Amino acid sequence: MSSWFDIDNAGWKRMNAGRPAYELVKELIQNVLDEDFNTVNIDYNYHNGVFNLSIEDDIQGGIANSSLITTVFMTGKEDSCTKRGRKGRGLKEFLSVCKSAIVETVGKTVEFCDNGTRFESTNNRTIGTKISCIIVEEKWNSIAVSEINKFLSRIIVYKGLIFVNGKIIENKSKIMDIDRCYLNTQVIENGIQKDINKDTTITIYNKISKDGWIYEMGIPVCTTDIPYDIDVHQRIPLNDNRNEVNIYYLKRVKEYIVAKMVNFLTKKDILGWASDGICCYNFSNSDSCKIVSLMLDEKDINETLIKGSNRHINDKARQKGFSLFDIKNLSGNLQTIFEKTLKTSDELIQTIEDNCKPIDVEPTIVELGFICEHKKLVKNALNKDIEFKIMEKGADLVTGKNTLATYSFENGFSVIRYNRLAIKSKIFEMPYCSEALDTLIHELGHIDSSEHEHDFINAVTKYSGRIVSYLYYKNMGIKKEEKKNSLKDDIKDVLKQSGFNYLSLPEIYSKLGISTINEKAGIRGILNRECSNNGIFVRHYDGAKYRLVDSLLID
């Protein structure tokens, strides 16, 4: 069978002459990278229609068999999926486009003449191989020089030194290694090329050009939409010219990358290049939460719902202050992540109405002003730091009664919660009315006693007297029909003191004595609303800093 076929040199040249110049140079350099070397020198130039190139290495023993230089598809490599070459034709593909070439290896020189003949002779070379050639093909021009420059600059050198026209190829900036990546690769078994799956390592580098590339053991293959350079440490199943990666293989590579780089991803990544690399089974619960948080623009994922199927239930969820996020336009894997991470509106309402368990909710602007006033009152009158929250707690299933408020001691802090479902909305507009103060003082009594007995009554009396005394001596007796300064007015006073200087959110929180998440959310809501609707505040173009509008400062 070995003598069944001859090769037509013109056809062989025709098949390779149309390929980009840098792809044929790649065939030369990957042969060197598959061996142990210390130094490789590549020199080339284009002048007056002639392209000159030489490549010289210091590989021990050189090319062992001169037939490997001249026989297409013959290979002397022990096959391994960690060897780049596998078809025994790369050097011959390059030589086919040359006008003339000389290959000098240990003890043997092969000269390819421009008249189509070939001569072999012996030499005194003791190490390495040098290839020198002249190319006059149309595509091998000044543009080809630029493309080869770019290609060689991208090479990832595992070992040794590579010089290109006297300049060394620099090492790349590595981000991380991802081990145990079970990927498809190619091997030769019993003379047959096979695709198998095998564990390997993927290395992620910062890209050095506009596009990210995928590499096969340091050799650039093609660009991808991944914003990094990705090096796979074993053979990649490629097309015949080894310049294209199967989309399904690339998707599998993305799955490993996305799972390891959750902390690096942005919402744009998730909706873009990373979308087909998101596999829910690769993510832990915390990673799933990170993905959801990014998709929700950093909203608190515990306060967001997947849209329920029942419109009535969705409306009830909105009325209780919840946001609904529609997942139907997301990819299947993203939908799965959202479903296992967030509650549905059905689940939430079921919890509230059937179990009647209290839940903390985001206060409205009016409710936030109410609890801020009570916080300041307790601090000034009693010198106590109490955290105030708004909750929703349904009527008790047995008695049918509603709870106005609760007191608890959590993580070293006293917490009073007002029940939105039990306190009338107009009460939240009057933090110093008798009903509001009655509820406050009742819950303060539970600081001293959890039961409604003698100690509790004494505590209520004690705290009542202190609060009344404080309001009297500080001239804060507020009639029922009078309104207290709004939270917006307090923000206005703080910003007015700063003049034309912008204040950051932390500075505003500090000056107002704001500390809880709910209070901070109310402040941000007022500032953003007043900035976007041509209100009294101005936001700095470079970030979340605020001041009053010029007209208020000038007046």
C-alpha positions, 0 to 999 in steps of 0.5 A: 500500500505504501506505493499506491499514491504519488503526490502532485507537487503543483497541486500540493502547492496550490492547496497551500498557497492560498492560506494566510502567510502567518498560518504557514509560519505557525506550522514551523514554530509549533514543530519547535515548541513540541521539542525541548529547546533553549533558543529559537531565532526567527528572522524575516523581511520583505524587499522588492517582491521577495520574502526572505525567512530563516528559523533556527533552533538548538534542539538536540539531534535536530530532525532525526530522519531526513525523510520527515523533511520531504515526505508528506504525512510522515511524522516522527513524533510519538503521538500524544494529545499534548503534542501540537503536531499530529499529521506530519505535513506542517513543514511540507506545507510551508516548503511548498510555497517557497521558490527555494529553500535549504533545510540544515539539520544534524548531519544532513542538508536538503536543498530545494531548488527553484527549478523543482529539483532537490538535493541532499548532502551531508554537513558538520552540524552538531545541534539543531535545525536551520531553515532558510527560504525565499518566497515570491508568492503574491500574498507574501508581502509587507502586509504579510510581514505585519500579520506574522508580527502580530501572530508571533507576538501572541505566542505563549512560550512555556519554556526557552526563548524565542527571538523574532528579528532580534526581539524576544517574545514577552511572557503574557499576564496570567490571571488563573489556571483552571484544572480538571477541565474534561474536554474533547481532544484528538489522539492517534490510536492504531493508525486512526485519529480519534476524538476522546475526552480527557482532563486538562488545564485551561489558563486564562490570560489578559488579552493583548489585543482588541480580540481575545484568542483561544490557544492550543498549548501556546499557539493562537488558533482563532479569535473568540468573543471571550474577553480574555486569551484562553490557552488549552493545554492539550490538542483542540479538535480543529478544522483541516487548516487548524484555524477554527474551533467548533462552537460546541467545544467553545461552549464547553470551555466557556462553562469552565471559565464562567464557573470559575470567574463569577467574581469577574463577571458583569451584567454585560458579560452575562448577557453577552459572551458568558450567556451560553457558558452558564450552567446551573449545575456548575454554580454553588448557591452563593455563586447563583446569588452573585449572578442574580444580583448582577442581573438585578443591578445590585438590588437586594435579591431577598427583596425581589421576586420572580414574576408569579403566574397569577396576576392577582397574586402579583398585584398583592406582592407589589402592594406589599412593597416587592419588586417583580422580575420577569425571567421569561426572556432569559436563557434557560440556564439563567431562568433555572438559576433565578428560580432556585435563588429567588422566591415567587410571588405565589410563595411569598403571599402564601407565607404571609397569609397562611403562616402569618409570620412577620417579615421585614419590608422596605419602609415607604418615605412616610414610614421612614420619616416616622421611624427616624423621628422615633429613633431620634426621640429615644436617643435624645430622651433616653440615651438609648440606641434602638433600631426601628424597622417596618414589618408585615405581620398578618392577624393571628390565626387563633385570636384574629387580632393584629399586632401593632409592634414587637420588641426583640433583642438581636445580635446585641441590639434592641429592635422595635418593629412597627406592623404596616398591616396593623397601624393606620397609614395616617398614624405614620404621618404623625410620629408624635400623636398619642397613638404613635407614642403609646405604641412606642412606649409600650414596646420600650417597656419590654426592654425591662420585661418581656411579660406584661406584669409589674416590672413591665408597668414600672418600665412603661411609667419610667420611660413615659415620664422621661419622654414627656419631660424631654418633650416639655423642656425641649419645647417639642410639644407637637399638636396632633394636626401639626406636621414635623419637618420631612426627611427631605427638609432634613437632607436640605438643611444638611446640604445647605450647610455644605454650600457649593461643596458636594457631599457623598452618601456616607457623609449625608448618612453620618450628618443625619445619624442614619445607620440602618439599611432601610433608612439609607434606602429612603435617603437615596430614594429622596435624593434620586427622585429630586435630582431626576425630576428637576427638584432641589438637589443636584448629583455630581456627574462623577458619582453619588455626591449631592448638593442643593441647586444653585438658586437655593444656595444663592438665595 
